[in-house]
C-alpha cells in the first residue's frame, strides 16, 4: 500500500487540513502528517483540527519522533522530525 503522507511546511494550517481531509475522502484508511523543525507545531495543529473539527471518527494511531542530519553550507545540522499517523476508528 502506498503511504498517504502530507508534508507540512510554511503554508497556512488550513491548506494541510484540506490535504488530509482529501486523502481520507479518497478512501485512505490512514494518513501520515510529517514535519520537521519549526513546522512541527503546525503539524500538531493540523492533526488536532482534523480530529476535533472535521473528522471525529479519526484518531491518532502513532507518533514517531526522530532527528535528521541536514547538510548545509555551514556543515551538518540536527533537525527534529515528527510523523503523526491518523487512522479511522474501526
N, C-alpha and C positions, 0 to 999 in steps of 0.2 A: 504494500500500500504506500502510495506517495504521501509524504508528510505534508499536512496543511499547516504552513507557517506564515505568520505575519511578523515582519521585521520592523520594529519600532525605531523611528529616528526623530527628526526635528519638526515634523508636521504637526498640526493640531491633533489633539487626542481623538476627536470625533472621526477623523479620517481613518484611524486604525480600528476604532469601534465598528465602523461601517465595513471595513475589510473582514473583520472577524465574523460579523453577522452574515455577510455574503457567503463566507466559507460554510457556515452552519446551514444556511438556506439552500446551498447547493448540495446538501446531503452529507457533509462531513460529520463523523461521529465525534472527532476531537480536533482541536486547533491549538497549535503551539504559538505562543506570543514570545518573541525573542527580542532582547535588547542588551546593550552594553553601555557602560559608562554612565553619563548623565541622563541617558534615555531610560534607565531602569525605573525610575519613579513614574515616568509616563506609561511604561508597560504595565505597572501595577494598577495605575488609574484605568487603563483600558480594560483590564480583566475585571475590575470591580464594577465599572459602568455596565459592561456586558452582563454580568451576573445580577446586579441589583435593579437595573432599569429596563433591560430588554429581554433577557432570557433567564428567567428564574429557574428553569429546569436544567441549567448548565452549572457545573460545579468544578472546582479546582481539583484536578486529578493528581498533579505532581508539580513540584517546583524544583528546578535544578539550578544551582549557582556554581560559577566557575570563575577562573581567572585566565584571561587570554593574553599572550605576549604579542604586542604590536610593534613592528619595525617602523621607525621614522628617521628623519634626518638627525634627530637628537640622540638616536640609539634605540634601545628597546624600552618599552613601557608596559607595565602590567595594567590591564583594564579588566574591571569586573564585568561579568556577564550573567544574565538570568534567562531562564526559559520557563514560562508558566504554561502548563498544559491544561486547557479547559476541555471537559468532556460532558456529553449529555448524560443525565442520570438514567440509569436502566429502568 
